[in-house]
Amino acid sequence: MVYLERMPEIVVIAHNIRSTHNVGAIFRTCEGFGVSRLLLTGYTPYPSIPHDTRLPHIAAKLAAQIHKTALGAETMVPFIYQEIPDLEILRQEGFVIVGLEQDSKSQLLDTYRPPEKIALLLGEEIAGISAELRSRCDVLLEIPMRGRKESFNVSVATGIALYALSLR
């Protein structure tokens, strides 16, 4: 097993992800890369939490679906649910807000030198990160595409980005 040294501290923000399977895969990937915490925001489904306000059968169903791909990582990665991602608090904690998005202002992921503390913002599966949230990012990064498709699945893109960001 290879362990990466001097990895930056990374927080992942999964905003408006629809698929429980993508959320589960993101949990599993975050666990594998030692992400310090996962923020599930917007309408992103999340595992059961103390004082959950969702109907019990809905919370249980979503938790089971997330578990199907997370395989227990949802119990290992600290997470919180927020309606709106609080980027200012992360900035106050010293994190650089990095959006993973194709945009005219994006820098290629493989040319980016990551700082010590990164908050990686992921957007919804089809539309990506909203223009409003993009404008609040310090940096936008995009994964170079070599094939004919325009993008990767959000959970796959998360793995690629975390790997590249961990190579400081």
N, C-alpha and C positions, 0 to 999 in steps of 0.2 A: 504494500500500500504506500502511495506517495503522498506526503503531506506538504502543502505549499507553505513556505515561510513568509513572514512579513506581510501577510495579507491585510489589506485595509479593512477597517470596520465597515460593514455594509448593512444597511437597512433596505428592505424591499417594500415598495408600496404597490399593491395590486389594486388598481382603481377601475371599477365598472367591468370586471371580468364576469362574463355570464356563465361559463361552464364550470360545474363542480369538478369535472375531471381535470381541467386546466388548473384550478385552484389546488387540487391535490398534488398535481405534478409540480407546481410551483413550491408547495410546502416541501416536497421531497428533495427538490433541487436546492432549495435554501438550506435545508439540513445538511446536505452533502458539502456545501461550500461554507458552512459555518456562519451563515448570516445571523446577525445579532438579534434581529426581530423582523417580523412581517406585519405590515399594516394592511388590513383588508378594508377598502373604502368604497363608498358609493353603493351600488347594488351588488357588489361582489358577495357571493355566498360565503359563509364562514361556519366553522364547527360550533358546537354548543359552547356557551359561555355562562358563567355564573350570572344569575339574575337576567337571563335571556328573556326578552320581551316578545319573541316570536312564539307562535303556537307550538306546544311541545312536539306534536307529530311532524310539523314542518322542520323544526330545528333538528329532530332526530333523523329525518329523511336526508337533509342536506349534509349532516355530519357523516352519515353512512356513505353517501356518494363521494364526499371528499376523501374519506378513509380508503375507498376503493383504489385510488391511485397514490395517495400519500403513504399508505401502508404503515401508519403509526408516526410518521414525521410530524403530523399535526399535533401530536402530544409532546414533541421535542423542541419545536421551534416556538419561541415566545411570540405571541401575536396579540393584536388588538383589533377591534372593529371600530371604525369611525365613519360617520356619514360623509364628511369632507376631509381630505388629507390636510393635516396641519403642517404645512411646509415651513412656516415661520418658526415653529418650535424646533424642528429638525435643524434649521439654520442656526438657531441660538445654541444648539448642542454641538455646533461645529461641522455639520454635514453639508456637503455640496450636493445640490439637487440636480440629478442627472436623469433626463427623460430619454427613454429608448423609443425613438420615433424617426420616421423618414420625414424630412423637412428640408426646405432650402437652406436653413441655418444649421443643419446637422453636420457634425464632424464624424468621420468614419471611426468606428469602434477600435479598429486595429492601429490607429494613429494617436489615440488618446492616452495620456499619462495620468493615471488615476491618483487623486489625493488620498490622504490618510483616512478620511471618513466620507462615505458615499451613501446617498439615499437614492436608490434606483427606482424610478417611477415607470410603471407599466400601464398601458392603456387598454381599452376594450379591444376585443378580438377583431372586429371589422374596421371601426372608425379610428382606432388608436387613441392617442391622448388629445383631449379637446384643446382648441386654440387657447382658451383661457388658462388651462393648466400649463400648456407649453410656454406661455409667456412668463410663467412664474418659475420656470426651470433656469438654473444657472448655465447648464450645458445640455444640448441635445446630441445624442449619439445614434448612429445608424449602423446596422450590420451590413457589410458589403454583400451584395447578391451577385452571384455568378451565373445562375440559371435563368429561366424565363419567368418564374414566379416573382411577384413583387415583394413578398414578405414571408417570414417564418411564422408558424404557430406561436402564440404568446408564451407558452410554457417552454418550447424549444428555444425561442429567442432569449428567454430568461437564463437558460443554461449556458448559451453561447456568451451572453453578456457577463454573467458572473465568472465564467472561466477567464475571459479576457481581462476583466477588472481585477481578478485575483493575481495576475501575473506581474504586478507592479514592477 
